[in-house]
Amino acid sequence: MFGENEQFISLAEAAENTPYSQEYLSLRVRTGKIYGKKIGRNWYTTRYAVKTYIADHREDSLQYEERRNGSAHRVKQSPVAE
């Protein structure tokens, strides 16, 4: 699943290059949605695990943004006939 040379990175570092916060990544790792490992008090993941999660959930994110911005609820208005 992961390359032998894949290094663990902190969730803070992982969050830097994603649309997600460190807290959200922490939740996903703790619930097993993103591969990770707890070392001492801190959770770590890999760049590959985060990239895979983003790719797998891209459509969900787009739909969420549409709902949040209201574009999914817009009704196309037809021109008023005079």
N, C-alpha and C positions, 0 to 999 in steps of 0.2 A: 504494500500500500504506500509506504513512504520509503524514499531512498535511504540507504545507510548513511549517507553524508548529510542528510537533512538535519539541520540544527534547530534546537528550540529557541524561540524568541519570547520575550515578555509580551503580555497582552497589550501593554502600552505601546510597544514598538509595532505590534501587529495592527493596532488601531490607526496608526499614523497614515497608512496608505489605503484605508478602507473608508466606506461611508459610515462605519459603525464606531461606537464609543468603546472604550476599554471596559466599561461596566457591562455593556451588551455582550461583548465577546466573552467576558467572564461568565455570564449567565449561560451562554451557548455551550461553553466548554464544560461547566459544572453539570449541565443537563445532558451532556453527551452528544450534542448536535454538531460540535466541532471537536476534532481530536485534540486532546491536550493532556498535560501532566502537571500534577502539583508537586513542586519541589520546595520543601520547607513550607513557608507560609504562602508562597506565590504560585500562581498558575502560569503555565507556558504552553505555547502551541507552535506550529510550524507555518511558514509562509504557504507551503503547499496546502495545508489543511484549511487555511483561511481562503485561499484562492478557490479551492474546491467548493467551500460553503457559499461563497459569493456567486460562483457560476451556477450552482444548484438552486439558489434562491433569487436569482436576478429577476425572474418573472414576477415572483411574489413582491419584490421591492418596487418594481414598476407599477404594479397594481395598487400597492399601498400609497405610493406617491400620487397616483391619479385620484384615488379616493380622498386623500388628504387635501389636495389642491382643488377638489370639486369638479375636476374635468370629467369624471365618470358619471356625474349627475347632471351635466349640462344638457339642456334640451335645445336642439337646433330650431331656431325660430325661422318660420317661413316669412317671406315678404308679405306685407299687408296689402291686400287688394283694394284699390280705390274705386 
